[in-house]
Amino acid sequence: MEQSLIIEVFGLAISLNTLLSLVVTVVIIAALCIVCTRNLSVEQPRRPQLFLEWLIGFVRQTVGGSITDRHTQMYQLLGLTLLLFVLVSNMLGLPLIVHVGHYSYWKSPTADPVVCLSLALLVIMLSHYLGVDKQGMKGYIVNGYLKPSAIMFPMKIIEEFTNTLSLALRLYGNIFAGEVLLGLIASLAIAKGPLTWVVGVPLQIIWQGFSVFIGALQAYIFVTLTMVYMSHKVETEH
């Protein structure tokens, strides 16, 4: 199995293929936002503007189903950012495979467990910060961990770890497994030359289409679960 070339960035070890794909992800999202927000118009909106408006409306519905806080616009912006990042990250490993020798130089960032775990930790820690900021430290602890009964406190602590792991591993497992299968199908397609193209190429196209669906679904699930977890932190239970 191909290995990832490890390099150091600011003293931190990171896979080169993950770093390259993360940079490309950020560039793609920035370019998409620039294109969709150029020459905005109310009377004659262009197709990129309509696409962005549709995407914002979709995120607004997703967030509104979980959080009823009066500052929902902030959560909508966070949801849009997460959706774009996870969606683009899930798709990057589908179009091509780049292997040189025994090393892989390209894959989806979300096929790296470190990226998924870091993203999950980031949103969980942000949910804690927002909860404390809204309710104060005492109110946050009482409402988040001591209600409806203080006996639930140990279970609430365990829940914090399980939420983080499930959020990260669900995303990682689906994207990583999809790319492994794409690699196996590609190996099948070139195993015996043109003889195996007949089977490998159609199978590759079918699986790539299915992977696009799974990648989009996992991006939606990640954003939805993030908003559900945040709603538990920023809204008081009655």
C-alpha positions in Angstrom: 0.0 0.0 0.0 1.3 3.5 -0.9 2.8 5.6 1.9 2.4 9.3 2.6 5.6 11.4 2.6 5.9 13.1 6.0 7.3 16.7 6.2 7.6 19.2 9.0 5.7 22.5 8.9 6.4 24.9 11.8 7.7 21.9 13.8 4.6 19.8 13.1 4.7 16.5 11.2 2.2 16.4 8.4 1.6 14.3 5.3 2.6 16.1 2.1 -0.4 14.8 0.2 -2.7 16.1 2.9 -1.0 19.5 3.0 -1.2 19.9 -0.8 -4.9 18.9 -0.9 -5.7 21.3 2.0 -4.1 24.2 0.2 -6.0 23.4 -2.9 -9.3 23.1 -0.9 -8.8 26.6 0.5 -8.0 28.0 -3.0 -11.1 26.4 -4.6 -13.4 27.7 -1.9 -11.9 31.2 -2.1 -12.2 31.2 -5.9 -15.8 29.9 -5.7 -16.8 32.6 -3.2 -15.1 35.4 -5.3 -16.8 34.2 -8.5 -20.3 33.9 -6.9 -20.1 37.3 -5.2 -18.8 39.4 -8.2 -21.3 41.9 -9.7 -24.1 41.1 -7.3 -27.5 42.2 -8.6 -31.1 42.1 -7.2 -32.8 42.7 -10.6 -30.7 40.4 -12.8 -28.8 37.9 -10.6 -26.3 35.7 -12.5 -26.2 31.9 -12.1 -23.2 31.8 -9.7 -25.1 34.3 -7.5 -28.2 32.2 -7.6 -26.2 29.1 -6.7 -24.7 30.8 -3.7 -28.1 32.1 -2.6 -29.5 28.6 -2.9 -26.6 27.2 -0.9 -27.1 29.8 1.8 -30.9 29.1 1.9 -30.1 25.4 2.3 -27.7 26.0 5.2 -30.2 28.4 6.8 -32.8 25.6 6.8 -30.3 23.2 8.2 -29.2 25.5 11.0 -32.8 26.7 11.8 -33.9 23.1 12.4 -31.4 22.8 15.3 -30.7 26.3 16.7 -33.4 28.9 17.5 -31.0 31.4 19.0 -31.5 35.0 18.0 -27.9 35.1 16.7 -28.6 32.4 14.1 -26.8 34.4 11.4 -23.5 33.6 13.0 -24.3 29.9 13.1 -25.4 30.0 9.4 -22.0 31.5 8.4 -20.3 28.8 10.4 -22.5 26.1 8.8 -21.8 27.5 5.3 -18.0 27.4 5.9 -18.1 23.9 7.2 -20.3 22.6 4.4 -18.0 24.1 1.7 -14.8 22.9 3.4 -16.0 19.4 4.0 -17.7 19.0 0.7 -14.7 20.2 -1.4 -12.3 18.1 0.8 -14.4 15.0 0.2 -14.3 15.4 -3.6 -10.7 16.2 -4.2 -9.5 12.6 -4.1 -12.0 11.3 -6.6 -10.8 12.8 -10.0 -7.2 11.4 -9.9 -4.7 9.3 -8.1 -1.1 10.5 -7.9 1.5 7.8 -6.9 5.2 8.1 -7.4 7.2 5.1 -6.4 5.8 3.9 -3.0 4.5 7.4 -2.1 1.1 8.9 -2.6 1.0 12.7 -3.4 -2.7 13.3 -3.6 -5.8 12.4 -1.6 -8.9 13.9 0.0 -8.0 15.8 3.2 -10.8 14.1 4.9 -9.3 10.7 4.1 -6.7 11.7 6.8 -7.8 10.8 10.4 -5.8 13.7 11.8 -7.7 16.3 9.7 -11.1 14.8 10.6 -10.3 14.6 14.3 -8.9 18.1 14.3 -12.0 19.4 12.6 -14.3 17.6 15.1 -12.2 18.9 18.0 -12.4 22.4 16.6 -16.2 22.5 16.4 -16.7 20.8 19.8 -14.4 23.2 21.5 -16.1 26.1 19.7 -19.5 24.8 21.0 -18.1 24.9 24.6 -16.8 28.5 24.1 -20.2 29.7 22.7 -22.0 28.0 25.5 -19.9 29.7 28.2 -20.0 33.0 26.4 -23.8 33.0 26.3 -24.7 31.5 29.7 -21.6 32.2 31.8 -19.4 29.5 33.3 -21.8 28.6 36.2 -24.9 28.6 34.1 -23.2 26.6 31.4 -22.1 23.9 33.8 -25.5 23.7 35.5 -27.6 23.7 32.3 -25.2 21.5 30.3 -24.1 18.9 32.9 -26.2 19.0 36.0 -29.7 19.1 34.5 -32.1 17.3 34.7 -30.1 15.5 37.4 -26.6 15.8 38.8 -26.3 12.0 38.6 -26.0 12.4 34.8 -22.7 14.3 35.1 -20.5 11.3 34.4 -22.6 10.3 31.4 -22.4 13.9 30.1 -18.6 13.8 30.3 -18.4 10.5 28.4 -20.8 11.9 25.8 -18.4 14.7 25.0 -15.7 12.2 24.0 -18.1 10.0 22.1 -19.5 13.0 20.2 -16.1 14.0 19.1 -15.0 10.6 18.0 -18.2 9.8 16.2 -18.1 13.1 14.4 -14.5 12.5 13.2 -14.6 8.8 12.5 -17.9 8.8 10.6 -16.4 11.3 8.1 -13.0 9.7 8.0 -14.3 6.1 7.6 -16.6 6.9 4.7 -14.1 9.0 2.7 -11.1 6.8 3.4 -13.0 3.6 2.5 -14.2 5.2 -0.7 -10.7 6.1 -1.9 -9.3 2.7 -1.0 -12.0 1.1 -3.2 -11.3 3.5 -6.0 -7.6 2.6 -5.8 -8.4 -1.1 -5.9 -10.7 -0.6 -8.9 -8.0 1.4 -10.7 -5.5 -1.4 -10.0 -8.0 -3.9 -11.5 -8.5 -1.7 -14.6 -4.7 -1.8 -15.4 -4.0 -5.3 -14.2 -4.2 -7.0 -17.6 -4.2 -4.0 -20.0 -7.1 -3.5 -22.4 -8.6 -6.9 -21.2 -9.5 -5.6 -17.8 -10.5 -2.1 -19.0 -13.9 -3.5 -20.0 -14.7 -4.3 -16.4 -12.5 -1.7 -14.5 -13.4 1.5 -16.3 -17.3 1.2 -16.1 -16.9 0.1 -12.4 -14.6 3.1 -11.7 -17.2 5.5 -13.2 -20.1 4.0 -11.2 -18.1 4.0 -7.9 -17.0 7.6 -8.5 -20.6 8.7 -9.0 -21.6 6.9 -5.8 -18.6 8.5 -4.0 -19.8 11.9 -5.0 -23.2 11.2 -3.4 -21.6 9.8 -0.3 -19.2 12.8 0.0 -22.1 15.3 -0.3 -24.1 13.3 2.2 -21.3 13.2 4.7 -20.7 17.0 4.4 -24.4 17.5 5.2 -24.4 15.1 8.1 -21.2 16.7 9.5 -22.8 20.2 9.5 -26.2 18.9 10.8 -24.5 17.1 13.8 -22.3 20.1 14.5 -25.4 22.3 14.8 -27.2 19.8 17.0 -24.2 19.6 19.3 -24.0 23.4 19.4 -27.7 23.7 20.2 -27.2 21.6 23.3 -24.5 24.1 24.5 -26.1 27.4 23.6 -29.7 26.7 24.4 -31.0 26.2 27.9 -32.9 23.0 28.6 -36.4 23.4 30.2 
